[in-house]
Amino acid sequence: MMSGKRKRKLELFSDAITDNRGEIAEVKNENLELQTWADLPAELLELTLSHLTLADNIRASVVCKRWHSVACAVRVENQSPWLMYFKKFGDSYELYDPVQRKVYYLELPELNGSRVCYSKDGWLLLYRPRTHRVFFLNPFSRELINMPRFEVFYQAVAFSCAPTSPGCVLFTVENVNVTTVSISTCYHGESEWTTVDYQNRLPFVIGTRNKIVFSNGLFYCLSFTGWLGVYNPVEHTWSVLAVPPPKCPEIFLARKWGKGKFMAEHEGDILVIYTCSSENPIIFKLDRRLMDWKEMKTLDGVTVFASYWSSHSGTCLSGIMSNSVYFSKVRFFGKHCISYSLDDYRYYPCKQCHDRGEQDPFDNIWIEPPKDFSAHM
């Protein structure tokens, strides 16, 4: 048996260990209480801030110096497209930056005698009527790519991606009659166009003012009356979706031909914008599951840049209002681009709703600039 003296020593030793553990626990608890959000582990802080939108990232950056440093390191800022003006005379072309509200000038004699058809990924698709020459031009690098000659008069025209990317395909569609469309395609590198006529299950009439977007490998085309045609360039199939046109007040539908209507794509979503001088715009998104158009009260932070020939969209755009539509028209001597905010339910600048879509459709188009524009000056 253990002696009383030895037993007493063990008890004292045990008590000392218990007291020490208690003191350690108290110190840890005190340290935890003293910790702030600024003491989050670096990996956790980076992970958290990297999932924020641009606006929330900027707000988080003012919490403390450490958060500011991490927020700036993980911040993603996309560049806004610029508005390019096509004048009827001369070789000097204006490009308007809506963020800096600055106008840049480029001398582009290559565009003489041509008209713009479409814009995507920083490239223009152009057509020269006198020679039937179809060509791509990057106005910043001045790179020009000729395509096989083709008569482009009444067709709506688009292309899938930059001509320097694999699989770039040009697409045109025009009406033979109400129930038949003629579709022509040409891949970059081919020596001639391929033309095929397709029958429509539903009446479909499309005009030269482009309402075409390329999304998930398909070309979507909006008719005058709001029906949606879809072309698959891989399978060479065409169909008019059995989706009733967006439900708009009669005043929106009374506009002449394609004026006041725009079409855009964002991460697979198809968006249609209807405008009217006396009303706020109405925006619809195609619900593929329900096969219906859903009216959008918010764009969930997306910004749409609308023009007649082609429209663009983006998020996390520094200096650009999110949840807005920017139209291809500038007011106040080039200082303000006309836009509509879905957050504020109003146009900017104020009282501009009457002419936001009345510009000549041949005048201007949105185009994505390079990250370092100065290198192309």
Disulfide bonds with the S-S distance in Angstrom:
none
